[in-house]
Amino acid sequence: MTAKDAITTPDAPAPAHTFHQGVRKGPFVQVSGQGPMDPATGEYVHLGDVAAQTTRTLENVRAIVEAGGATFDDVVMLRVYLLERDDFAAMNEAYGEFVTKHCPSGVLPSRTTVFAGLPREEMLVEIDALAITD
């Protein structure tokens, strides 16, 4: 049986609740939902700017994926949770720039986008990820 290991890194925000930044089991790396928090300061950043929040959130996801022994190019699925439907176009543009830059294989991850209430009023976006390594 393959061990299940917690993933922790100072390069992404520490979780505020009873879960880890991510979990690895075998080749699977699951990243918990991340928001636009600066890991160095613990502050939510880019208030009111969904594009900048999307990029910061994806940087946090990438840090956890890498701490779990994968690369962003190993990500097979991203789930995006948006507060406002009107923010979709701006989020999608920032998202597209980020994933294209960090997926040198040219195979972009699958994605689901859901419009939902988010845990903090500062958050316009939250993203989680699943990566699979060889």
C-alpha positions as CSV (number, residue, x, y, z in Angstrom):
1,M,0.0,0.0,0.0
2,T,1.3,3.5,-0.9
3,A,1.7,6.0,1.9
4,K,-0.4,9.1,2.0
5,D,1.9,12.2,2.7
6,A,1.0,15.7,3.7
7,I,2.5,18.4,1.5
8,T,3.7,21.6,3.1
9,T,5.7,24.5,1.8
10,P,6.5,28.0,3.0
11,D,6.1,29.2,-0.6
12,A,2.3,29.0,-0.3
13,P,-0.1,30.2,2.4
14,A,-0.5,27.9,5.4
15,P,-4.0,26.4,5.7
16,A,-6.3,28.2,8.1
17,H,-8.3,25.1,9.0
18,T,-7.9,21.4,9.6
19,F,-6.4,20.4,6.3
20,H,-3.0,20.3,4.6
21,Q,-1.9,22.5,1.7
22,G,-1.9,19.3,-0.3
23,V,-1.7,15.5,-0.1
24,R,0.3,13.0,-2.2
25,K,-0.5,9.4,-2.5
26,G,1.5,7.4,-5.0
27,P,1.6,9.4,-8.3
28,F,-1.4,11.6,-7.2
29,V,-0.9,15.2,-5.9
30,Q,-4.0,16.9,-4.7
31,V,-3.8,20.6,-3.8
32,S,-6.3,22.1,-1.4
33,G,-8.2,25.1,-2.5
34,Q,-6.0,28.2,-2.7
35,G,-6.8,31.9,-2.7
36,P,-5.0,35.1,-3.5
37,M,-2.9,35.2,-0.3
38,D,0.7,36.3,-0.2
39,P,2.5,33.5,1.6
40,A,5.2,35.9,2.9
41,T,2.8,38.3,4.6
42,G,-0.3,36.1,5.1
43,E,-2.4,39.0,3.6
44,Y,-4.9,38.7,0.8
45,V,-3.7,40.7,-2.2
46,H,-5.1,42.5,-5.2
47,L,-8.4,43.3,-3.7
48,G,-11.0,43.8,-6.4
49,D,-8.7,42.6,-9.2
50,V,-9.8,39.1,-10.2
51,A,-7.1,38.8,-12.9
52,A,-4.3,39.6,-10.4
53,Q,-5.9,37.4,-7.8
54,T,-6.1,34.5,-10.3
55,T,-2.4,34.8,-11.0
56,R,-1.5,34.9,-7.3
57,T,-3.7,31.9,-6.6
58,L,-2.2,29.9,-9.4
59,E,1.3,30.7,-8.1
60,N,0.2,29.3,-4.7
61,V,-1.1,26.2,-6.4
62,R,2.1,25.7,-8.4
63,A,4.2,26.0,-5.2
64,I,2.3,23.2,-3.6
65,V,2.3,21.0,-6.7
66,E,6.1,21.4,-6.8
67,A,6.5,20.8,-3.1
68,G,4.6,17.5,-3.8
69,G,7.2,16.4,-6.3
70,A,5.3,17.3,-9.4
71,T,5.5,20.1,-12.0
72,F,2.7,22.4,-13.1
73,D,2.8,20.5,-16.4
74,D,1.8,17.4,-14.4
75,V,-1.5,19.1,-13.4
76,V,-4.4,17.3,-15.1
77,M,-7.3,19.1,-13.5
78,L,-8.0,22.6,-12.1
79,R,-11.2,23.6,-10.4
80,V,-11.8,27.4,-10.4
81,Y,-14.4,28.8,-8.0
82,L,-15.5,32.4,-8.9
83,L,-17.5,34.8,-6.8
84,E,-19.0,36.7,-9.7
85,R,-20.1,35.6,-13.1
86,D,-19.0,39.0,-14.5
87,D,-15.4,38.2,-13.5
88,F,-15.2,35.2,-15.8
89,A,-13.5,36.9,-18.8
90,A,-10.8,38.6,-16.8
91,M,-10.1,35.4,-14.8
92,N,-10.0,33.3,-18.0
93,E,-7.5,35.6,-19.6
94,A,-5.1,35.6,-16.6
95,Y,-5.7,31.8,-16.2
96,G,-4.9,31.2,-19.9
97,E,-1.6,33.2,-19.7
98,F,-0.5,31.3,-16.6
99,V,-1.3,27.8,-17.7
100,T,0.2,28.3,-21.2
101,K,3.4,29.7,-19.7
102,H,3.7,26.8,-17.1
103,C,2.7,23.9,-19.4
104,P,5.6,23.5,-21.8
105,S,4.1,20.3,-23.1
106,G,1.3,22.3,-24.7
107,V,-1.3,20.0,-23.1
108,L,-3.3,22.3,-20.8
109,P,-5.1,20.9,-17.7
110,S,-8.8,20.1,-17.8
111,R,-10.9,22.7,-15.9
112,T,-14.2,23.2,-14.3
113,T,-15.4,26.7,-13.3
114,V,-18.1,27.1,-10.7
115,F,-19.7,30.3,-9.4
116,A,-20.0,30.1,-5.6
117,G,-19.7,31.9,-2.4
118,L,-16.1,31.9,-1.1
119,P,-14.8,31.6,2.4
120,R,-13.3,35.1,2.7
121,E,-14.8,38.4,1.5
122,E,-11.4,39.4,0.1
123,M,-11.4,36.4,-2.3
124,L,-12.8,36.7,-5.8
125,V,-11.3,33.3,-6.8
126,E,-10.3,30.0,-5.3
127,I,-8.5,27.2,-7.2
128,D,-7.6,23.6,-6.4
129,A,-5.6,21.1,-8.5
130,L,-4.9,17.5,-9.2
131,A,-1.5,16.5,-10.6
132,I,-0.3,13.0,-11.6
133,T,3.3,12.2,-11.8
134,D,5.0,9.3,-13.8
